[in-house]
Amino acid sequence: MAKKEYAFYPGCSSQKGASSSNYLTSVQTMCKTLDIGLTEIPDWNCCGASIGYAEGGELPRLALSGRNLALAEKYLPGLDVVATCAACWLGTREAKERLEHSDVLMRDTQIALKEAGLNITVIPEVRHMAEVLIEDFGYEALTKPVVKGLDGLKFAGYVGCQTNRPFGIDGESYENPKYLDKLVESLGGEAVKYDQKVTCCGGALAFSEPEKAHAQIKDIVESAYDGGADMIVTPCPLCQANVELYQGAINKKYGTKFNIPVLYYSQIMSVAYGSSAKEAALNGNVIRAKQLEALAGK
């Protein structure tokens, strides 16, 4: 039995062939080293994410997350629900808060769930994987498995907005969260000074209003370069995708020459723990982290 057990909500973007499938691979590798047991919630569904806020309406959106919570309670009782996707975590955590504080919303959600043969009795805790690592394990425990320290590598910790507000990591500042910096340092790397930690990447505006999103992303990447970073590290799949994928378009528009890798914390942890580049899913990045790949190959 694993040292720590959790009910796992993977979310749509981590599925095979999806945009952050490499995130899931590296999380699984990291968890194997740390002896973390993730049991997938049976028959989970999409949390609704952006479209749930834009068109679906409040009750359908809450009922979608409510169904996942009911399934977790039914099949994995007593376990905290853990998500790796920032949007999934935020939406599910919000659903828990809203349902626990509104008798009307809870009643209406229960009516909807009844049609699916489900019911909520006790809503489990909802947590991001970063919360689990820091709050349940701590930096000292995360340092112990390191066999290939990230010495000489410089990282800009880009937290983004969804894992920072309104909930965030326990004890962290909303304006200047330090947990990614501390995590990098616990792995032997250097966390550079970075003033864009909590700037929004533009989210879905990258599709609907790309000029606004590209301006945001330019500031995020430029700050990483100004700080001397070799790579950017983030806990959010949408942040990772936007900041990595649009560097080419930004270069064309602004005449810049950005080409900085954007990684998940789980990827750098996996490499530091001795995993191969494939196990850390570095082959899933569009802008390849050659320095990290070289370290993984040693």
Secondary structure as UniProt FT lines:
FT   STRAND          4..9
FT   HELIX           12..14
FT   TURN            16..17
FT   TURN            19..20
FT   HELIX           21..34
FT   STRAND          36..40
FT   TURN            42..43
FT   HELIX           49..51
FT   HELIX           52..56
FT   HELIX           58..75
FT   TURN            77..78
FT   STRAND          81..83
FT   HELIX           86..101
FT   HELIX           103..114
FT   TURN            115..117
FT   STRAND          126..128
FT   HELIX           129..131
FT   HELIX           132..137
FT   HELIX           139..143
FT   TURN            144..145
FT   TURN            151..152
FT   STRAND          154..157
FT   TURN            162..164
FT   TURN            170..171
FT   HELIX           179..186
FT   TURN            187..188
FT   STRAND          190..191
FT   TURN            195..198
FT   TURN            203..204
FT   HELIX           205..208
FT   HELIX           210..226
FT   TURN            227..228
FT   STRAND          231..234
FT   HELIX           237..245
FT   HELIX           247..254
FT   STRAND          262..264
FT   HELIX           265..272
FT   TURN            273..274
FT   TURN            277..281
FT   HELIX           282..284
FT   HELIX           290..296
//
